[in-house]
Amino acid sequence: MAQSFLQENLNKMKHKIVVMSGKGGVGKSTVSVNLAYYLASQGKKVGLLDVDVHGPSVAKMTGIEGVRLIADENGRPIPIQVPTQPNLYVVTVASILESPDDPVVWRGPAKNGVIRQFLEEVCWPELDFLIVDCPPGTGDEPLSVIQTIGDVTGTVIVSTPQQVALLDVRKSLKFAGLLNLPVLGIVENMSGFVCPCCGETVDIFKTDGTLETAKDFETEVLGKIPLDPQVVNATDSGKPYVTSYAETTAGKAMAQIGQKVMDKAEEIANKEIVVAMPSENGMLNPHFGHTKYFTLFTVKQKEVIAEEELPVIEGSHAEVIAWLKNEKKVEVIIAGGMGDGAANACRSFGMKLFRGTGEGKCTSIIELYIAKSLTDRDGTCSGHGDGEGCSGGCHSGGGCCH
Ligand code: ADP
């Protein structure tokens, strides 16, 4: 089957980084733009997608204000190449508005529609990184971005050091946790003020809250960017601060953040992932709860590097899942039908689930997983033998298991 434009685009993007913040005005777009510029300055091919529908500022910050998206010979819009950094490709709501002063008055479904269109209909080139500048908060738009992309490499959360901003950061961190989204770290922006006369840093908000928050959520502070008036001048004139002011405290902090994001994304991409499927003689067993065997695949960089079919231990669903997670280091489960209880147990262990997969050879199904062609089909049906609802797809064609 031909891949959808969406899947084709997503397959062309090696690392997808979503930049979020709990509230507006903390410098999320500034961090997104400078992260994109830094990665591009290191020779990476970078896409920058601005889905901050109500306050798109990326066009101004990258010097492409007023430039409209144009279509290729097939009628698909192509991202705008930044004139001073041609390996940086930008798509923003601003590039489809008649005038930068036009307010965006779309409601939820229209906003979600445009986000999907940007990821699906735009003809993106092969990219090392896609940086997505999300609207602030934990509402519809970040959810839509994360669900549409599916395999987000990780999120960067931007905050200022004030306690009020940190309260919102905790919400963003919880939101990421609920969505199983790896958090690359927190950026503390507006972290002190560098005096333009003497160069000394003055702590304006004075708090260690960002570090404490990072510890509470087992993540790290990627860097602290001080307030620097040149940041405003650079972003307002579409100049890349991180490379134009590389020797300033803020410039060095931005470069450090960019380097950490690059290293962490590579680390995630090189990670070995163990995927389990209930099976029998190499075929997917459509009944998760009744399987006597599991086939485990170890996948690294889109290759299967190990495969074994082994008998399941005696025990409840929760015990089997705990065994898969703790002893077999399984992070992903692909199943046909699975009861709600088992699915919840998998989630509580932070495992990724793809249910509703039709019957077939496990070796063929793992290829679909690697090609990112599997989706978790979340339908439930009643009357499962053990009293649990059963996620659809126990039988080929995705029907109910009865
Ligand atoms: P958000 O995307 O969170 O709404 P922006 O990135 O648009 O925030 O930043 C808001 C304003 O603050 C912009 O005018 C930007 O230039 C300025 N700004 C952001 N970070 C800094 C900083 N470290 N020093 C000085 N000004 C900054």
Residues whose N, C-alpha, C, O or C-beta is under 5 A from the ligand:
A	BS01	ADP	K23 G24 G25 V26 G27 K28 S29 T30 S57 M190 I225 P226 L227 D228 P229 V231 V232 T235
